[in-house]
């Protein structure tokens, strides 16, 4: 009975830690900064909020770098989500 309580406590602890652990990104912060800078320099994005640009870059890098998805498809998907 004591062993069951220990296992239950351990599983509960693992569950709690996994909930509060921050998301891990494979892309580097400098990649995010480069993307944001490039997007701000793009004349087609003049007047777009900085938050939308940051969200776009984060979305695109997540799909491309973290998930290994196609660059063009990822850029399009994230543009629709953040600019459309």
C-alpha positions in Angstrom: 0.0 0.0 0.0 2.8 2.4 0.8 4.5 1.6 -2.5 1.2 2.5 -4.4 1.1 5.9 -2.6 4.7 6.6 -3.5 4.1 5.8 -7.1 0.9 7.9 -7.2 2.8 10.8 -5.6 5.6 10.5 -8.1 3.2 10.4 -11.1 1.4 13.5 -9.7 4.7 15.3 -9.3 5.7 14.5 -12.9 2.4 15.6 -14.2 2.6 19.0 -12.3 6.2 19.6 -13.5 5.2 18.9 -17.1 2.4 21.4 -16.9 4.5 24.2 -15.6 7.6 23.5 -17.7 8.2 26.2 -20.3 8.0 25.3 -24.0 11.3 24.4 -25.5 12.1 25.9 -28.9 14.6 24.4 -31.3 15.1 27.7 -33.1 17.6 30.2 -31.8 16.7 33.6 -30.4 18.9 35.3 -33.0 16.9 33.6 -35.8 13.8 35.2 -34.3 15.5 38.6 -34.1 16.7 38.2 -37.8 13.2 37.3 -38.9 11.6 40.2 -37.1 14.2 42.6 -38.5 13.7 41.3 -42.1 10.0 41.5 -41.8 10.1 45.1 -40.6 12.3 46.0 -43.6 9.7 44.5 -46.0 7.7 47.3 -47.6 4.7 45.1 -47.9 4.5 45.0 -44.0 4.6 48.7 -43.4 2.0 49.6 -40.8 1.7 46.0 -39.5 1.9 45.9 -35.7 5.1 44.7 -34.1 3.2 42.1 -32.2 1.8 40.6 -35.4 5.3 40.5 -36.9 6.7 38.8 -33.8 3.9 36.3 -33.8 4.4 35.6 -37.5 8.1 35.0 -37.0 7.6 32.8 -34.0 4.9 30.8 -35.8 7.1 30.3 -39.0 10.2 29.4 -37.1 8.3 26.9 -35.0 6.9 25.2 -38.1 10.1 25.3 -40.1 12.8 24.6 -37.5 11.0 22.8 -34.7 8.6 20.8 -36.8 10.6 20.5 -40.0 7.8 21.7 -42.3 8.1 23.3 -45.7 9.3 26.9 -45.7 6.9 28.3 -48.2 3.8 26.5 -46.8 4.8 27.5 -43.2 5.3 31.1 -44.2 1.9 31.2 -45.9 0.1 29.5 -43.0 1.6 31.9 -40.5 0.9 34.9 -42.7 -2.8 33.9 -42.8 -2.9 33.5 -39.1 -1.2 36.8 -38.2 -1.8 39.2 -41.1 -5.1 38.1 -42.5 
